[in-house]
Amino acid sequence: MPEEGGEASGADDDRETDDGGATAGPGEVRVGVDVGGTFTDLVTVVDGRVRTAKTPSTPEAPERAVVTGLDRVADRHGAHPERIGFLGHGTTVATNAVLEGTWADTALVTTEGFRDVLEIGRQARPDIYDFQAEKPAPVVERDRRYEVPGRLDERGRVLDPLDEDAVRAVASDLREAGVDAVAVSLLFPFENDAHERRVAEILRAELGDDVAVSRSSAVLPEIREYERTLTTALNAALRPVMEGYVGTLDEEVRATGIDAPLRIMQSNGGVITADVARTRPVNTLLSGPAAGVRGAAHVAGRAGYDDLLTMDMGGTSCDASLVEGGDPVVATETTVGDYPVSVPSIDVHTVGAGGGSVAWIDAGGALRVGPRSAGADPGPVCYGRGGDRPTITDAHLVLGRIDPGALLGDALDADPEAARRVVAQELADPLGSDPREAAQGVLDVANANLERALRVVSVERGHDPRRFTLVAFGGAGPLHAPGIAAALDVPRVFVPRTAGVLSALGLLVSDVAYDYSTSRVRTWDEVEAADVAERLREFEREGRERLEAEGFPAERTAFERSIDLRYAGQSFELTVPVPGDLDADGLETVAERFHERHRQRYGTAYEDEPIELVTIRGRARGLVDPPALDPERADRSLAEARLGTREVVYDGTVDDTAIYERAALPTDATFEGPAVVQGDDSTTVVHPGQRVAVDDDANLIVEVGE
């Protein structure tokens, strides 16, 4: 296997939504495919028109749904394989492997005395008051963890030479054990990677190309032994998984006649080539959520909204994130399942609340929602596919918020009576209430979980929700967002035209991006501006060379610089942007930015305390031309877009509610709630007292407050 690629079943639901022109070349088709837990979404740009489609996901073989979707958009939208010039893909393969523990048989080679880093983990317990709390199972079991003599000090100086014979002996043991992957994580490789490189060379020579070798100096050349070792071990363990999936998908895509290179969304909000994704799967753990945030930032930015809370609610979960000044907030660590993974990732907080989340009564008689989901098969009870547990979608149907005759367009023969029956039997009867009260309770519990997720990415990060716009997308997001915005005092909700497939659209507006980093722990008075600037120039050279090899001319590239700083004695850092020309005055500017960022995040700054440099970071971006989103103007009036009225329950009160057809709304329409706007891929519920405007891109702007 190659070296790491840089630092970096049921009814089909096919839609066609004409949303405007694209900047693709004449005749070229661009396709974005996002695989979710319930549906696989496709957005295509064909002959200057954005069109959308959905097809049920196939969790046992995700590539099957991708190919099925590509076949259908070829048949129905003219996205024929020979015309496709761009194919972007958001995947949950690596994520699911971590959550389910279905990674490859992996070994770890580390410095003598550090065999148990993965077992020891962090000092903090998941729950400080739970004395029975168990740490997550180590990615590599102890009998697969090997030590080799050889030691560097904290500045990369050789204290003890590497024992190459010991490395060869380890290779012999690994060959006999038949492992599929090896992680190499020695001490201080971010200061000097010579030992790690030599260990990797010997292992590859002894074990051959059938064993994936990942070294921490390529995966995560940063401080903190546990995080660096864990991230490297996960990368190694996931490589055979991603190799198998991407290899199979690539073969099947080629078999359809598509020649365009396959690109994969990574956690940082940029796309990479499939070859890089194969060797750096740990960078794709938040692939789908990252694409959604990028799509939200793009469509809302066109409308003039740059400070956003985003809420991506699909069939199994909801992802909350924050965009400030048009740029998604990127964190240097994320948590996937029980594992803290230290790779640049759009800061997303996920809760187990989606349209398919199951509602249930716990042992104490309390109503609970999620995290279990009915998924795509069998799905909610109202889908009529054999589901037998009430879900959030069933609750919406009972409350009249979803039209049973237009569930998922006309792709499903909905069964509203089955939904009412199961809500009554499983929830209302045990709670001593009627079905509507029980269904309202389901939504109240779900909304409380969603509110907490949005508070995590806003209030707990030092941001006031009142100055943000809530962007709601995913199939279920617009059903909940107007109510949640009112609870959080968010002034407005923005519902994109392509809300139900926004993650797939995000693939078409995301730049190619490669992240570079290295830790250099120094007190601020030790830092030389020239040294930091030189390291950043090295990152920039490497990034631009990689982008040039992928066909990006210099004028279509950009480079971003930042460093991680902390006060001396702190155990956490904040990332601060670095000026282009870094000199002594530039260092002073960076220090001032750090104090201000610390004050915003934690409410105070300690300007008299010494500062430490921790990590130097760079990001190289290949700039893409996103598709235009100008829709065809609806030639009907607001009255003609109105389908009638229906009884809808809002917080226990029944209101006669206007029902509108989303695609028929004219772009200058305004109206007041209560209202339900039905679209092909999502439904928006507007509460009494809220007001709606349709903008020039046919997005819905729901004004929540006075």
C-alpha positions as CSV (number, residue, x, y, z in Angstrom):
1,M,0.0,0.0,0.0
2,P,1.3,3.5,-0.7
3,E,2.6,6.1,1.7
4,E,0.2,8.3,3.5
5,G,-1.1,10.9,1.1
6,G,-0.3,14.2,2.7
7,E,-0.9,15.9,6.1
8,A,-3.0,15.9,5.6
9,S,-33.7,-1.2,-0.2
10,G,-37.2,-0.1,-0.6
11,A,-39.0,2.3,-2.8
12,D,-36.7,4.7,-4.7
13,D,-37.2,8.4,-4.3
14,D,-36.0,10.3,-7.4
15,R,-36.5,14.0,-7.6
16,E,-35.9,16.7,-10.2
17,T,-35.6,20.2,-9.0
18,D,-34.5,22.9,-11.4
19,D,-32.4,25.4,-9.4
20,G,-30.4,27.3,-11.9
21,G,-27.3,27.4,-14.0
22,A,-23.7,26.2,-13.3
23,T,-20.3,27.3,-14.0
24,A,-19.2,23.9,-15.4
25,G,-17.9,23.8,-18.9
26,P,-20.2,23.3,-21.9
27,G,-21.8,19.9,-21.7
28,E,-19.9,18.9,-18.6
29,V,-21.9,17.3,-15.8
30,R,-21.0,17.6,-12.1
31,V,-22.3,15.2,-9.5
32,G,-22.2,15.2,-5.7
33,V,-23.2,12.0,-3.9
34,D,-23.7,12.0,-0.1
35,V,-24.4,8.6,1.6
36,G,-26.6,9.0,4.7
37,G,-27.9,6.5,7.2
38,T,-31.3,6.5,5.6
39,F,-31.0,7.9,2.1
40,T,-28.2,8.5,-0.5
41,D,-28.6,12.0,-1.9
42,L,-27.4,13.1,-5.4
43,V,-27.1,16.6,-6.8
44,T,-26.3,17.0,-10.5
45,V,-25.5,20.0,-12.6
46,V,-26.8,19.2,-16.1
47,D,-27.0,21.7,-19.0
48,G,-26.8,24.5,-16.5
49,R,-29.5,23.2,-14.2
50,V,-29.2,21.8,-10.7
51,R,-31.2,18.7,-10.2
52,T,-31.6,16.4,-7.2
53,A,-32.4,12.8,-6.5
54,K,-32.7,10.5,-3.5
55,T,-32.4,6.7,-3.3
56,P,-32.5,4.5,-0.2
57,S,-29.1,3.8,1.3
58,T,-27.7,0.2,1.4
59,P,-25.7,0.1,4.6
60,E,-24.4,-3.4,4.0
61,A,-22.8,-2.2,0.7
62,P,-22.9,1.6,0.5
63,E,-21.4,1.6,-3.1
64,R,-24.6,-0.1,-4.3
65,A,-26.8,2.9,-3.5
66,V,-24.2,5.2,-5.1
67,V,-24.2,3.3,-8.4
68,T,-28.0,3.0,-8.3
69,G,-28.3,6.7,-7.9
70,L,-25.9,7.4,-10.7
71,D,-27.8,5.1,-13.0
72,R,-31.1,6.9,-12.3
73,V,-29.7,10.4,-12.7
74,A,-28.3,9.2,-16.1
75,D,-31.7,7.9,-17.1
76,R,-33.9,10.7,-15.8
77,H,-31.7,13.8,-15.8
78,G,-29.4,13.2,-18.7
79,A,-26.3,12.9,-16.5
80,H,-24.8,10.3,-18.8
81,P,-21.5,8.8,-17.7
82,E,-19.4,10.1,-20.6
83,R,-20.5,13.7,-19.7
84,I,-19.6,13.6,-16.0
85,G,-16.5,15.7,-15.4
86,F,-16.6,15.9,-11.6
87,L,-17.8,13.3,-9.1
88,G,-17.6,14.2,-5.4
89,H,-18.6,11.8,-2.6
90,G,-19.4,12.1,1.1
91,T,-19.0,8.8,2.9
92,T,-19.7,7.3,6.3
93,V,-17.6,4.1,5.8
94,A,-14.8,5.2,8.1
95,T,-17.2,6.6,10.7
96,N,-19.3,3.4,10.8
97,A,-16.2,1.3,11.1
98,V,-15.1,3.2,14.2
99,L,-18.6,3.2,15.7
100,E,-19.0,-0.5,15.2
101,G,-15.4,-1.5,15.8
102,T,-15.1,-3.3,12.4
103,W,-11.6,-2.2,11.6
104,A,-8.7,-4.3,10.4
105,D,-6.3,-6.4,12.5
106,T,-3.8,-3.8,13.5
107,A,-0.5,-3.7,15.3
108,L,1.4,-0.8,16.9
109,V,5.1,-0.1,17.0
110,T,6.2,2.4,19.6
111,T,9.2,3.6,21.6
112,E,10.4,1.3,24.4
113,G,8.4,2.0,27.5
114,F,5.3,3.4,25.8
115,R,3.4,0.2,24.9
116,D,0.4,1.1,27.0
117,V,-0.3,4.6,25.9
118,L,-3.4,3.5,24.1
119,E,-4.6,1.6,27.2
120,I,-3.9,4.5,29.7
121,G,-5.5,7.1,27.5
122,R,-6.5,10.4,29.1
123,Q,-6.6,11.2,32.8
124,A,-10.2,12.5,32.6
125,R,-13.1,10.1,33.0
126,P,-16.1,10.3,30.6
127,D,-18.3,10.9,33.7
128,I,-16.4,12.2,36.7
129,Y,-19.1,10.8,39.1
130,D,-19.4,7.4,37.6
131,F,-16.9,5.1,39.3
132,Q,-17.9,2.2,37.1
133,A,-17.2,4.0,33.9
134,E,-15.2,2.0,31.4
135,K,-12.7,3.3,29.0
136,P,-13.2,2.5,25.3
137,A,-11.5,-0.7,24.1
138,P,-8.1,0.2,22.7
139,V,-7.9,0.2,18.9
140,V,-4.9,-2.1,19.2
141,E,-4.9,-5.0,21.7
142,R,-1.9,-5.4,24.0
143,D,-0.6,-8.5,22.3
144,R,-0.4,-6.5,19.1
145,R,1.6,-3.6,20.6
146,Y,5.4,-3.8,20.2
147,E,8.3,-1.7,21.6
148,V,11.6,-0.9,19.9
149,P,14.7,0.7,21.6
150,G,15.7,4.1,20.4
151,R,15.0,7.5,21.9
152,L,14.8,11.2,21.0
153,D,14.6,14.1,23.4
154,E,11.9,16.8,23.3
155,R,13.8,18.8,20.7
156,G,14.4,15.8,18.4
157,R,18.0,15.2,19.4
158,V,19.1,11.5,19.4
159,L,19.6,10.1,22.9
160,D,19.7,6.4,21.9
161,P,20.1,5.2,18.3
162,L,17.3,3.2,16.7
163,D,17.7,-0.5,17.1
164,E,17.1,-1.6,13.5
165,D,17.6,-5.3,14.4
166,A,14.8,-5.0,16.9
167,V,12.5,-3.5,14.2
168,R,13.3,-6.5,11.9
169,A,12.4,-8.9,14.8
170,V,9.1,-7.1,15.2
171,A,8.5,-7.4,11.5
172,S,9.0,-11.1,11.8
173,D,6.5,-11.4,14.6
174,L,4.0,-9.3,12.6
175,R,4.4,-11.5,9.5
176,E,3.7,-14.5,11.6
177,A,0.7,-12.9,13.2
178,G,-0.7,-12.0,9.8
179,V,-1.8,-8.4,10.7
180,D,-3.4,-6.2,8.0
181,A,-2.1,-2.8,9.2
182,V,0.7,-1.3,11.4
183,A,0.8,2.0,13.1
184,V,4.2,3.6,13.9
185,S,4.2,6.1,16.7
186,L,7.5,7.0,18.4
187,L,8.4,9.8,20.7
188,F,8.8,13.4,19.4
189,P,8.6,12.6,15.6
190,F,7.2,16.1,15.0
191,E,10.7,17.4,16.0
192,N,12.6,14.8,14.1
193,D,10.9,12.0,12.0
194,A,14.1,10.1,11.0
195,H,13.4,7.2,13.4
196,E,9.8,6.8,12.3
197,R,10.7,7.0,8.7
198,R,13.3,4.3,9.1
199,V,11.0,2.0,11.1
200,A,8.3,2.4,8.3
201,E,10.9,1.6,5.6
202,I,12.0,-1.6,7.3
203,L,8.4,-2.7,7.9
204,R,7.4,-2.1,4.3
205,A,10.5,-4.0,3.1
206,E,9.9,-6.9,5.4
207,L,6.1,-7.1,5.2
208,G,5.4,-6.1,1.6
209,D,2.7,-3.9,0.1
210,D,-0.2,-6.0,1.5
211,V,0.2,-4.5,5.0
212,A,-0.8,-0.9,5.4
213,V,1.8,1.1,7.4
214,S,0.9,4.5,8.9
215,R,3.4,6.7,10.8
216,S,2.4,9.5,13.1
217,S,4.8,12.0,11.6
218,A,2.7,11.8,8.4
219,V,-0.7,11.4,10.0
220,L,-0.5,13.8,13.0
221,P,3.0,15.3,13.7
222,E,1.8,17.0,16.9
223,I,2.2,16.8,20.6
224,R,0.2,14.5,23.1
225,E,1.2,10.9,23.0
226,Y,-2.3,9.4,23.4
227,E,-4.0,11.5,20.8
228,R,-1.2,11.2,18.3
229,T,-0.9,7.4,18.8
230,L,-4.7,6.9,18.8
231,T,-5.2,8.9,15.6
232,T,-2.4,7.0,13.9
233,A,-3.7,3.7,15.0
234,L,-7.2,4.5,13.8
235,N,-5.7,5.6,10.4
236,A,-3.8,2.3,10.1
237,A,-6.9,0.3,11.2
238,L,-9.2,2.0,8.7
239,R,-6.9,1.9,5.7
240,P,-7.8,-1.6,4.6
241,V,-11.5,-0.8,5.2
242,M,-11.3,2.4,3.0
243,E,-9.1,0.7,0.5
244,G,-11.7,-2.0,0.0
245,Y,-14.6,0.4,-0.2
246,V,-13.0,3.1,-2.4
247,G,-11.5,0.4,-4.6
248,T,-14.8,-1.3,-5.1
249,L,-16.7,2.0,-5.6
250,D,-14.1,3.2,-8.1
251,E,-14.3,-0.1,-10.1
252,E,-18.1,0.0,-10.2
253,V,-18.1,3.7,-11.1
254,R,-15.7,3.0,-13.9
255,A,-17.9,0.1,-15.1
256,T,-20.7,2.6,-15.7
257,G,-18.5,4.5,-18.1
258,I,-17.5,7.5,-15.8
259,D,-13.9,8.6,-16.3
260,A,-14.0,11.6,-14.0
261,P,-11.7,11.2,-11.0
262,L,-13.5,10.3,-7.7
263,R,-13.1,12.9,-5.0
264,I,-13.9,12.3,-1.3
265,M,-15.1,14.9,1.2
266,Q,-12.9,15.1,4.3
267,S,-13.7,16.3,7.8
268,N,-12.1,19.8,7.3
269,G,-14.6,20.8,4.7
270,G,-12.4,20.2,1.6
271,V,-12.3,17.4,-0.9
272,I,-9.3,15.2,-1.7
273,T,-8.6,12.6,-4.3
274,A,-9.7,9.0,-3.8
275,D,-6.1,7.9,-3.7
276,V,-5.4,10.2,-0.7
277,A,-8.6,9.2,1.0
278,R,-7.4,5.5,0.8
279,T,-4.3,6.3,2.7
280,R,-5.7,9.0,5.1
281,P,-9.2,7.6,6.0
282,V,-9.0,9.2,9.5
283,N,-9.5,12.5,7.7
284,T,-12.9,11.4,6.4
285,L,-14.6,10.6,9.7
286,L,-16.9,13.6,9.4
287,S,-17.2,13.5,5.6
288,G,-21.0,13.9,5.3
289,P,-21.5,16.5,8.1
290,A,-18.7,18.6,6.7
291,A,-20.2,18.7,3.3
292,G,-23.5,19.9,4.7
293,V,-21.9,22.8,6.6
294,R,-20.0,23.8,3.5
295,G,-23.3,23.8,1.5
296,A,-25.0,25.8,4.2
297,A,-22.3,28.5,4.3
298,H,-22.4,28.8,0.5
299,V,-26.2,29.2,0.0
300,A,-26.7,31.4,3.1
301,G,-23.7,33.5,2.1
302,R,-25.3,34.2,-1.3
303,A,-28.3,35.7,0.6
304,G,-26.1,37.8,2.8
305,Y,-26.0,35.7,6.0
306,D,-22.5,35.0,7.1
307,D,-22.9,34.2,10.8
308,L,-24.8,30.9,11.0
309,L,-25.9,28.1,13.2
310,T,-26.4,25.0,11.1
311,M,-28.7,22.1,11.8
312,D,-28.5,19.0,9.6
313,M,-31.2,16.6,10.6
314,G,-31.6,13.5,8.6
315,G,-33.0,10.1,9.3
316,T,-30.7,8.9,12.1
317,S,-29.0,11.9,13.7
318,C,-28.6,15.7,13.8
319,D,-25.4,17.6,13.3
320,A,-25.0,21.1,14.7
321,S,-22.2,23.5,13.7
322,L,-21.3,27.2,13.6
323,V,-20.2,29.4,10.7
324,E,-18.7,32.8,11.5
325,G,-17.9,35.4,8.9
326,G,-18.8,32.9,6.2
327,D,-16.2,30.3,7.3
328,P,-17.1,27.1,9.2
329,V,-15.4,26.8,12.6
330,V,-12.7,24.2,12.3
331,A,-11.5,22.3,15.4
332,T,-8.3,20.4,15.7
333,E,-10.0,17.5,17.6
334,T,-13.3,15.7,17.2
335,T,-14.9,12.8,19.0
336,V,-16.1,9.8,17.0
337,G,-17.9,7.3,19.2
338,D,-15.6,7.0,22.3
339,Y,-12.4,8.1,20.6
340,P,-10.9,11.6,20.5
341,V,-9.5,12.0,17.0
342,S,-7.0,14.9,16.5
343,V,-7.4,15.9,12.9
344,P,-8.7,19.2,11.5
345,S,-12.5,18.9,11.4
346,I,-15.4,21.3,11.0
347,D,-16.6,21.7,14.6
348,V,-19.7,19.5,14.6
349,H,-21.7,18.2,17.5
350,T,-23.9,15.2,16.8
351,V,-26.9,13.9,18.7
352,G,-29.0,10.8,18.0
353,A,-32.1,12.6,16.9
354,G,-33.3,12.1,13.3
355,G,-36.6,11.5,11.5
356,G,-36.2,7.8,12.1
357,S,-35.2,8.0,15.8
358,V,-37.3,5.6,17.8
359,A,-39.5,6.9,20.7
360,W,-39.7,4.7,23.8
361,I,-40.7,4.5,27.4
362,D,-37.8,3.8,29.8
363,A,-37.9,1.7,33.0
364,G,-38.9,4.7,35.0
365,G,-41.9,5.5,32.8
366,A,-40.2,8.5,31.1
367,L,-40.6,9.2,27.4
368,R,-37.3,8.9,25.5
369,V,-36.3,9.5,21.9
370,G,-33.3,7.9,20.2
371,P,-30.5,7.2,19.8
372,R,-31.8,4.0,18.2
373,S,-33.1,4.7,14.7
374,A,-35.4,2.8,12.3
375,G,-33.0,3.7,9.5
376,A,-33.8,3.2,5.9
377,D,-35.1,-0.4,6.3
378,P,-37.7,-0.8,7.7
379,G,-37.9,2.9,8.5
380,P,-40.7,4.7,10.3
381,V,-44.0,2.9,10.7
382,C,-45.7,5.3,8.3
383,Y,-43.4,4.1,5.5
384,G,-45.2,0.8,5.4
385,R,-42.1,-1.2,5.1
386,G,-42.5,-3.3,8.3
387,G,-41.5,-0.8,11.0
388,D,-43.2,-1.5,14.3
389,R,-41.7,1.2,16.6
390,P,-42.9,4.9,16.7
391,T,-40.5,7.4,15.4
392,I,-40.2,11.2,15.1
393,T,-41.6,11.1,11.6
394,D,-44.6,9.1,12.8
395,A,-45.2,11.8,15.5
396,H,-45.1,14.6,12.8
397,L,-47.6,12.6,10.8
398,V,-50.0,12.2,13.8
399,L,-49.8,16.0,14.4
400,G,-50.7,16.8,10.8
401,R,-47.3,18.4,10.0
402,I,-46.6,16.0,7.2
403,D,-49.0,15.3,4.4
404,P,-49.5,11.5,4.2
405,G,-50.3,11.9,0.5
406,A,-46.9,13.6,-0.2
407,L,-44.6,11.7,2.0
408,L,-41.2,11.7,0.3
409,G,-42.9,13.1,-2.8
410,D,-45.0,10.3,-4.1
411,A,-42.4,7.6,-3.7
412,L,-44.1,6.0,-0.7
413,D,-47.7,4.8,0.0
414,A,-47.9,6.3,3.5
415,D,-49.9,4.6,6.2
416,P,-51.0,7.3,8.6
417,E,-53.4,5.0,10.5
418,A,-50.5,2.6,11.3
419,A,-48.6,5.6,12.7
420,R,-51.4,6.7,14.9
421,R,-52.0,3.1,16.1
422,V,-48.4,2.5,17.1
423,V,-48.1,5.9,18.8
424,A,-51.2,5.0,20.8
425,Q,-50.1,1.5,21.7
426,E,-46.4,2.1,22.4
427,L,-46.6,5.7,23.9
428,A,-50.0,7.1,24.6
429,D,-51.5,4.2,26.5
430,P,-48.5,3.7,28.8
431,L,-48.4,7.4,29.5
432,G,-52.1,7.7,30.0
433,S,-52.5,10.3,27.3
434,D,-54.0,10.5,23.8
435,P,-52.0,10.0,20.6
436,R,-51.6,13.7,19.8
437,E,-50.3,14.4,23.3
438,A,-47.9,11.6,23.1
439,A,-46.7,12.7,19.6
440,Q,-46.3,16.2,20.9
441,G,-44.2,14.8,23.7
442,V,-42.0,13.0,21.2
443,L,-41.2,16.3,19.4
444,D,-40.7,18.1,22.7
445,V,-38.1,15.6,23.8
446,A,-36.4,15.6,20.4
447,N,-36.3,19.4,20.3
448,A,-34.7,19.6,23.8
449,N,-31.9,17.3,22.5
450,L,-31.5,19.5,19.4
451,E,-31.5,22.7,21.4
452,R,-28.7,21.3,23.6
453,A,-26.6,20.4,20.5
454,L,-26.9,24.0,19.2
455,R,-26.0,25.4,22.6
456,V,-22.9,23.3,22.6
457,V,-21.6,24.9,19.4
458,S,-22.7,28.4,20.3
459,V,-23.2,29.4,24.0
460,E,-20.5,26.9,25.2
461,R,-18.1,28.4,22.7
462,G,-18.7,32.0,23.7
463,H,-21.2,32.9,21.0
464,D,-24.6,34.5,21.5
465,P,-27.3,32.7,19.4
466,R,-29.2,35.9,19.0
467,R,-26.8,37.2,16.4
468,F,-26.9,34.1,14.2
469,T,-29.2,32.8,11.6
470,L,-30.2,29.1,11.9
471,V,-29.8,27.2,8.6
472,A,-32.0,24.1,8.6
473,F,-31.5,21.3,6.2
474,G,-31.6,17.6,5.9
475,G,-34.9,15.9,5.4
476,A,-36.1,16.6,8.9
477,G,-34.3,19.9,9.8
478,P,-36.9,22.3,8.6
479,L,-39.7,20.5,10.4
480,H,-38.0,21.4,13.8
481,A,-36.0,24.5,13.2
482,P,-38.6,27.3,13.5
483,G,-39.7,26.0,16.9
484,I,-36.1,25.6,18.1
485,A,-35.1,29.0,16.9
486,A,-37.9,30.6,19.0
487,A,-36.7,28.7,22.1
488,L,-33.1,29.9,21.5
489,D,-34.0,33.5,20.6
490,V,-32.4,33.0,17.2
491,P,-34.1,35.7,15.0
492,R,-34.5,33.8,11.8
493,V,-34.4,30.4,10.1
494,F,-33.0,30.0,6.6
495,V,-34.3,27.0,4.7
496,P,-32.2,26.4,1.5
497,R,-34.0,25.5,-1.8
498,T,-32.2,22.2,-1.7
499,A,-32.5,21.6,2.0
500,G,-33.1,17.9,1.8
501,V,-29.9,17.2,-0.2
502,L,-27.7,20.1,0.9
503,S,-24.8,17.8,1.9
504,A,-24.6,16.5,-1.7
505,L,-24.7,20.1,-3.0
506,G,-21.9,21.0,-0.5
507,L,-19.6,18.6,-2.4
508,L,-20.0,20.8,-5.5
509,V,-19.1,24.0,-3.7
510,S,-16.2,22.7,-1.6
511,D,-12.6,23.5,-2.5
512,V,-9.8,20.9,-2.6
513,A,-8.0,21.3,0.7
514,Y,-4.9,19.8,2.3
515,D,-3.8,20.5,5.9
516,Y,-0.3,20.6,7.2
517,S,1.0,20.9,10.8
518,T,3.9,20.3,13.1
519,S,4.3,20.9,16.8
520,R,7.1,23.2,18.0
521,V,6.6,23.7,21.7
522,R,8.5,26.9,22.6
523,T,8.0,29.8,25.0
524,W,7.0,32.9,23.1
525,D,10.3,34.7,23.8
526,E,12.1,31.7,22.2
527,V,10.1,31.9,19.0
528,E,11.9,33.4,16.0
529,A,9.6,34.9,13.4
530,A,11.9,33.7,10.6
531,D,11.7,30.1,11.8
532,V,7.9,30.1,11.9
533,A,7.7,31.8,8.5
534,E,10.1,29.3,7.0
535,R,8.0,26.4,8.2
536,L,4.9,28.0,6.8
537,R,6.7,28.5,3.5
538,E,7.6,24.8,3.4
539,F,3.9,23.9,3.9
540,E,2.9,26.3,1.2
541,R,5.4,25.0,-1.3
542,E,4.2,21.4,-0.6
543,G,0.6,22.3,-0.8
544,R,0.9,24.3,-4.0
545,E,2.9,21.5,-5.7
546,R,0.2,19.0,-4.8
547,L,-2.6,21.3,-6.1
548,E,-0.6,22.0,-9.3
549,A,-0.3,18.2,-9.9
550,E,-4.1,18.0,-9.6
551,G,-4.6,20.7,-12.2
552,F,-5.0,23.9,-10.2
553,P,-3.0,26.9,-11.6
554,A,-1.4,29.3,-9.2
555,E,-4.3,31.8,-9.5
556,R,-6.8,29.2,-8.4
557,T,-4.9,28.3,-5.2
558,A,-4.9,29.9,-1.7
559,F,-2.9,29.3,1.4
560,E,-4.0,29.9,5.0
561,R,-1.6,30.2,8.0
562,S,-2.3,29.8,11.7
563,I,-0.6,28.7,14.9
564,D,-1.9,27.2,18.2
565,L,-1.0,29.2,21.3
566,R,-1.7,28.8,25.0
567,Y,-0.7,30.5,28.3
568,A,2.2,28.7,30.0
569,G,0.8,26.0,32.2
570,Q,-2.4,25.5,30.2
571,S,-3.3,22.1,28.8
572,F,-5.3,23.4,25.8
573,E,-4.6,25.8,22.9
574,L,-6.4,28.2,20.7
575,T,-5.8,28.6,17.0
576,V,-4.9,32.1,15.8
577,P,-4.5,33.3,12.2
578,V,-1.0,34.4,11.2
579,P,-0.3,37.5,9.0
580,G,1.2,36.8,5.5
581,D,4.4,38.6,6.3
582,L,5.5,37.3,9.6
583,D,8.2,39.4,11.4
584,A,8.6,40.6,15.0
585,D,5.7,43.0,14.6
586,G,3.7,40.1,13.2
587,L,4.4,38.0,16.3
588,E,3.1,40.9,18.4
589,T,-0.1,41.0,16.3
590,V,-0.5,37.2,16.7
591,A,-0.2,37.5,20.5
592,E,-2.8,40.3,20.6
593,R,-5.2,38.1,18.5
594,F,-4.6,35.2,21.0
595,H,-5.5,37.4,24.0
596,E,-8.7,38.6,22.3
597,R,-9.7,35.0,21.2
598,H,-9.1,33.7,24.7
599,R,-11.3,36.6,26.1
600,Q,-14.1,35.8,23.7
601,R,-14.0,32.0,24.4
602,Y,-13.5,32.0,28.1
603,G,-14.5,35.5,29.2
604,T,-11.1,36.7,30.3
605,A,-7.5,37.1,29.1
606,Y,-4.2,37.0,31.0
607,E,-2.1,39.5,29.1
608,D,0.7,39.5,31.7
609,E,1.1,35.8,31.6
610,P,3.7,34.2,29.3
611,I,2.5,32.6,26.1
612,E,3.7,29.3,24.5
613,L,3.7,28.3,20.8
614,V,2.4,24.8,20.4
615,T,1.7,24.0,16.7
616,I,2.3,25.6,13.4
617,R,-0.5,25.0,10.8
618,G,-1.1,25.6,7.1
619,R,-3.9,24.9,4.7
620,A,-3.5,24.8,0.9
621,R,-6.8,25.2,-1.1
622,G,-7.6,24.6,-4.7
623,L,-10.4,27.0,-5.5
624,V,-13.4,25.6,-7.4
625,D,-16.2,27.4,-9.3
626,P,-19.5,26.5,-7.5
627,P,-22.7,26.0,-9.5
628,A,-25.0,29.0,-9.7
629,L,-28.3,28.5,-7.8
630,D,-30.6,30.9,-9.5
631,P,-33.9,29.1,-9.9
632,E,-36.5,29.3,-12.6
633,R,-39.0,31.9,-11.4
634,A,-42.3,30.4,-10.5
635,D,-45.0,31.8,-12.8
636,R,-47.8,31.2,-10.2
637,S,-49.1,33.6,-7.6
638,L,-48.9,32.9,-3.9
639,A,-52.6,32.0,-4.0
640,E,-52.0,29.4,-6.7
641,A,-49.1,27.9,-4.7
642,R,-51.5,27.3,-1.8
643,L,-52.8,23.8,-1.7
644,G,-55.5,24.3,0.9
645,T,-55.6,24.0,4.7
646,R,-55.1,21.2,7.2
647,E,-55.4,20.8,11.0
648,V,-51.9,21.0,12.5
649,V,-51.0,20.7,16.1
650,Y,-48.6,23.3,17.6
651,D,-47.6,22.8,21.2
652,G,-50.9,21.1,22.0
653,T,-53.1,23.6,20.1
654,V,-54.8,22.7,16.9
655,D,-54.6,25.4,14.2
656,D,-56.1,25.5,10.7
657,T,-52.9,25.8,8.7
658,A,-52.2,27.0,5.2
659,I,-50.4,24.4,3.1
660,Y,-48.1,25.6,0.3
661,E,-46.3,23.8,-2.5
662,R,-42.6,24.7,-2.2
663,A,-41.7,24.6,-5.9
664,A,-44.7,26.8,-6.9
665,L,-43.9,29.7,-4.5
666,P,-43.0,32.9,-6.4
667,T,-39.6,34.3,-5.3
668,D,-41.1,37.5,-4.0
669,A,-43.8,35.8,-1.9
670,T,-44.4,36.6,1.8
671,F,-46.9,35.1,4.1
672,E,-47.5,34.4,7.8
673,G,-47.8,31.3,9.9
674,P,-49.2,29.0,10.8
675,A,-48.2,27.4,7.6
676,V,-46.6,24.2,6.2
677,V,-44.4,24.4,3.1
678,Q,-44.2,21.0,1.4
679,G,-41.2,20.3,-0.8
680,D,-40.0,17.2,-2.6
681,D,-37.1,16.6,-0.2
682,S,-38.2,18.4,3.0
683,T,-41.1,20.1,4.7
684,T,-41.0,23.4,6.6
685,V,-43.3,23.9,9.6
686,V,-44.0,27.7,10.3
687,H,-45.4,28.4,13.7
688,P,-48.1,30.9,14.5
689,G,-46.8,34.4,14.6
690,Q,-43.8,33.7,12.4
691,R,-43.4,35.3,9.0
692,V,-41.9,33.9,5.8
693,A,-40.3,35.5,2.7
694,V,-39.0,33.7,-0.4
695,D,-35.7,35.2,-1.6
696,D,-34.3,35.4,-5.1
697,D,-32.7,31.9,-4.9
698,A,-36.1,30.5,-3.7
699,N,-34.8,29.9,-0.2
700,L,-37.3,30.4,2.7
701,I,-36.5,33.1,5.3
702,V,-38.5,32.5,8.4
703,E,-38.5,35.5,10.7
704,V,-39.0,34.1,14.2
705,G,-39.2,37.2,16.5
706,E,-40.9,40.5,16.5
